[in-house]
Amino acid sequence: MKANLDEGSQNAGLVGDVIRTAHRGIELSQKLQAFAGRQKLNRSRFDLNHSVAEVTARLKSTILRDIEVELALLPASCLVAADPEKFQQAVEELIENILQWIIGAGS
C-alpha cells in the first residue's frame, strides 16, 4: 500500500505511522507474552518472501477478496530464523489493522 502512494503525500505518512505502530505493538505483545511464559517460540529458518505470499494468498479468499493486492517482494530469498507461525500471525494482524484503519478513515 505504501509503495503505491507518493512519498510526500499525507496518506504515505499516515500509512508509515500505522506500520510503525503495528510493529511496536507486535513487539510489545510478544515481549509481554514471553515474559509471562505463555508463548513458546518454535524457531526455524524460512523465507520471508514465501511466507508473506502465503499469508496474502490465504487472505485473498476472505478479507482481501475485493481488494487488489500488489506485493513488492525482495528479488532474492530473504531467510530468517524465527517462528514462522508467529510471523504469519503478525502479518495477518497487521493487514487486518491497516484495513480497519482505512475503513475507519473513510467514514
HELIX and SHEET records of a PDB file:
HELIX    1   1 LYS A    2  ASN A    4  5                                   3    
HELIX    2   2 GLN A   10  ALA A   36  1                                  27    
HELIX    3   3 LEU A   48  LYS A   60  1                                  13    
HELIX    4   4 PRO A   84  GLY A  106  1                                  23    
SHEET    1   A 2 SER A  44  ASP A  47  0                                        
SHEET    2   A 2 LEU A  79  ALA A  82 -1                                        
END                                                                             
